[in-house]
Amino acid sequence: MGNNRRMTLSALVALMLFLTLFVNLFASPSFFSFIGMSSADDNDSSWDNTTSLNVTIEHPEPRILWYDFQRCINYTGVTPPPADYYEWRSVRNQQIDVDNETWYRFVINISSDQGWDNIEWINISAWHDNGTDSDNNGSLNDPYGGYNRSIPQASNNLGANRNFFLYYENRTGSDTEPGDGNPFFNITYPINNSEITKGDFTEDFSTDPLGVAATQNHNLTFEFKPGYQFRYAAGDGSWDNDTITLDDWSPSGPGYSSTTSCWESFDDIWSWNFNITVENSGENWPNRRYKSWVNDEFGVYSYTEIVSAGWPVIQGRPGATFSTNSSSWFNSNSENISIRTRSNGNYSMKVNITDLRHHYNPAITLSNYTVYVRGGTRTKQINFSGPGDANRQFIFLYGSGAMNDGSVTSWETHEPNGTWKETGEAADDGLDATYHSHYDSNSYGSHNSQSHYIEYACAIPAGTQSGTYRRNLYYQLRTQTN
């Protein structure tokens, strides 16, 4: 009985294995192929998209993405403004004020595809274009080194108030040229800190998503303050203000070249041109340095000021001529005077005085035609005219013009250096020459004849009533603005 049961169980297991094999064969495509119902395709194609071709393009040149020229609108003073706490406004292609208090700055955004250590210099030069844009960097190649020099004896040098040069030196260093890690900002000229005062600089780190793995981007600002005689520049009557945009890190504008990463916007004459040049060491591209630059402009309003004028005193007697030059024993305590002026363009100065009045009885007068004057660039004395004579109501001490109405016909050339002009450049009548503290007779470099102290004289008529006669002197300094 037991054997029969085991035989039956074995038969059932064998039947199940047979049925399982039959079902697998029937479901398999190879089974149908085997029985002639279908044939297999050739396996002759395969695809893979898990890899890619990478082409890395890096610019050998620095890439200037954006720049501006700005004025600090809510801070004035001697020390530079902390950039993070004051408001700055763009004045590119606009006229600026020169009051020796207002600070300005250049702003520039730079990407370097070889890392920031590849950047070596950022040079900022600016120059009054003198009516032409033919010069693109302020050099004007004369034999003595060009326009942008502060050596007064250099040929055709136009002085510190018509040019300046600032520079940034990157001292980050590289594997081959290690640095101290501290960038350096300084002024090359003018070196006396009179017409240009160097301020601070800032350097912010940023990212450039359009660059390569090694790309480093910096945003930099460079401050300076122009002095009183910083050269007047009215522009050509209409300022062409090219748009500068940085959209999704792609710079664009009428003056931008994507080929060179440079900006070119010289389109207004009688302006200040400025050039910002960024230079690298060609780290990944040996045996060559690369540069990119900005060329643009701004203007300057005129500035005119009589800073001080002395009080001339004449003491004498009737029937003779006496002056302020201490030549008479009457004038032992008197001397010629100096007048301090400021003008940032060509200029003229004239003086006017009417009849002098007796201090006690104003009805008693001393006619103005008895008063003589010389000084400035006028070396010979000349007297005023009386009220009935319209020929010499005004006497010019700088420049020249009509003496009846004071209209100007010729101007003194702008002064090249200093923050003021003295009438006492010549040491005469026993007086020392007077100059701005940074200059003397050998280094001032004026384009005009040497200026003299102002001497007043009076030809006192016989019989003139004794007493003190007084009248206000009216000086008018004008800056040429046409």
Number of C-alpha atoms within 10 A of each C-alpha: 5 6 7 8 10 10 10 10 11 10 11 11 10 10 11 11 10 11 10 10 10 11 10 10 13 11 10 11 14 15 14 14 12 12 9 9 10 11 11 8 5 6 6 5 5 5 5 5 5 5 6 6 5 6 6 8 9 16 19 20 24 29 23 25 24 20 22 17 23 20 22 19 14 13 16 15 11 12 13 20 20 12 16 8 9 11 13 18 14 16 18 20 23 19 20 21 19 22 15 20 18 22 28 25 25 20 19 21 19 21 24 25 23 25 17 21 21 23 26 20 20 21 18 21 22 22 25 29 24 13 14 15 18 11 14 16 21 23 14 14 11 12 9 13 15 17 26 25 25 25 19 18 15 17 14 16 22 25 29 30 28 29 28 26 22 20 19 19 15 21 18 17 18 13 7 7 9 11 14 9 11 11 16 12 20 15 20 13 20 23 16 17 16 23 28 26 21 19 20 16 21 15 13 10 10 13 13 19 12 11 20 16 13 11 18 21 23 17 18 18 20 23 24 20 27 25 23 26 31 32 31 30 25 23 24 14 9 12 19 15 16 17 11 17 16 12 9 9 14 12 18 18 14 13 17 22 13 13 7 15 19 22 26 17 20 22 20 25 23 21 30 28 29 27 21 25 20 25 19 23 20 19 19 13 13 8 8 11 15 16 20 19 21 24 20 26 29 24 26 21 18 23 19 18 16 17 12 11 15 12 12 18 18 22 19 17 16 14 12 11 18 23 25 25 25 18 13 15 10 15 17 12 12 19 24 25 21 25 21 18 19 23 26 28 26 18 22 24 23 23 19 18 19 20 21 19 18 18 14 10 10 11 9 15 17 21 19 20 20 19 24 21 22 20 23 25 19 21 16 9 13 18 20 25 24 16 14 6 11 13 14 20 23 25 26 26 24 25 21 19 18 15 20 14 12 19 12 18 10 14 18 20 17 25 28 26 27 25 23 23 24 21 24 24 23 19 15 13 15 10 15 12 18 21 19 16 11 14 14 13 14 9 13 20 20 20 15 13 14 16 24 27 29 25 22 23 23 22 18 18 15 10 9 13 14 10 11 12 18 16 15 10 13 11 18 16 18 23 21 20 12 4
